[in-house]
Amino acid sequence: MKKINMVDLKSQYENIKGEIDTAIHEVIDSTAFINGPAVQQFQKDLEAFLGVKHVIPCGNGTDALQVSMMALGLKPGDEVITTSFTFIASAEVIALLGYTPVVVDVDPETFNIAPKAIERAITPKTKAVVPVHLFGQCADMDAIMDLAKKHNLFVIEDACQAIGAEYIFKDGTTKKAGTIGNTGCTSFFPSKNLGCYGDGGAIFTNDDDLAKQLRVVVNHGMTVRYYHDFIGVNSRLDSIQAAILKVKLKYLNEYAAKRNQAAAYYDKAFANNPKLKTPVRFKNSTHVFHQYTLVLNGVDRAGLIAHLNSKNIPAMIYYPVPLHMQKAYLDPRYKEGDFPVTEHLCKNVVSLPMHTELDQEQLELITSSVLEFVNR
Ligand SMILES: *Cc1c(COP(=O)(O)O)cnc(C)c1O
């Protein structure tokens, strides 16, 4: 059997090696390493795929969030609401820019930010909300956009884990994750659903003026060459990464289908086991399974992970510490017990291997090994 990894980038590469190698060599031959034609071509392809007017490539997903907030003109002291159950980047840039991160609890079924909790946290200082489409499915965007409209807030979607997922509005219309708010942010970190072979990211928007400002901010705040009207940053997607992404984008729907097949296998194996809660599908979103995450009920989590590891099966905890309990973000406003859903999840979740190359034999071993420990 092939070795089981959380993410198997090697096998994925081997399946598209010819196309990828050609794309990389074309960039090297052209020597257009920065802002070369590959970047514009990938940008156009991604705009078409997402059905969004503007894609602004940048250096990584964290930059995409930071640049969004800078381009929207948020000011120090502004409050920005985000979820307590996420990767740190979502809150990091808020703090870094001198805004005040306000964290709120999540929905126990979808793990995504709870609109009711957002509403309770809104103050006259609140300027923006950062919903994170965690593990591959969209947050409740109908409710979030309603709140944003009512309270005049910007919405910056963190779609780093959900590229390609589709949000289904109450009226039946659909939009891709990241194309609903003022901006959407994604990461092309290698293990993300659309990953490159280094760092990369992008911002999405349908707002023409905002798109212009985003392009200025990623390029040193430069409007005309060597004239700087704003304080910006240097954040670019390089041409080699763009060429790789242009190839991989063609396979993104196929990759999502493969992830869904693996998820369906897991679901079936664990169905009706009272000790294992399988991922709940939110009725208003498709799922692209960046992670397949179980919530354990009365199972020794460390013991389960050790048991899996002893069979060379990796398993990970996303995320072990709620945002408000992270050392760097400790704040007298928050204490243990404030966000019970997040705190429960941090103690009881476990993510199983999830990628585009999992085969039946591997899935069989993973599920039987989980059940062997859980049922003993
Ligand atoms: C990966 C990730 C980021 C950051 O992306 P980088 O490209 O690593 O900077 C931000 N938010 C979430 C939810 C992520 O999963």
The ligand as an SDF file (V2000), in Angstrom:
LIG
                    3D

 15 15  0  0  0  0  0  0  0  0999 V2000
   -4.1550   28.9230    5.1870 C   0  0  0  0  0  0  0  0  0  0  0  0
   -5.0660   29.8990    5.8010 C   0  0  0  0  0  0  0  0  0  0  0  0
   -4.7470   31.2640    5.8570 C   0  0  0  0  0  0  0  0  0  0  0  0
   -3.4130   31.8280    5.4670 C   0  0  0  0  0  0  0  0  0  0  0  0
   -2.9180   31.4960    4.2420 O   0  0  0  0  0  0  0  0  0  0  0  0
   -1.3370   31.6390    3.9710 P   0  0  0  0  0  0  0  0  0  0  0  0
   -1.2360   31.5270    2.5020 O   0  0  0  0  0  0  0  0  0  0  0  0
   -0.6720   30.5270    4.6970 O   0  0  0  0  0  0  0  0  0  0  0  0
   -0.9110   32.9710    4.4640 O   0  0  0  0  0  0  0  0  0  0  0  0
   -5.6980   32.1250    6.3690 C   0  0  0  0  0  0  0  0  0  0  0  0
   -6.8850   31.6870    6.8250 N   0  0  0  0  0  0  0  0  0  0  0  0
   -7.2160   30.3870    6.8120 C   0  0  0  0  0  0  0  0  0  0  0  0
   -8.5470   29.9610    7.3230 C   0  0  0  0  0  0  0  0  0  0  0  0
   -6.3110   29.4430    6.3080 C   0  0  0  0  0  0  0  0  0  0  0  0
   -6.6420   28.1470    6.3210 O   0  0  0  0  0  0  0  0  0  0  0  0
  1  2  1  0
  2  3  1  0
  2 14  2  0
  3  4  1  0
  3 10  2  0
  4  5  1  0
  5  6  1  0
  6  7  2  0
  6  8  1  0
  6  9  1  0
 10 11  1  0
 11 12  2  0
 12 13  1  0
 12 14  1  0
 14 15  1  0
M  END
$$$$
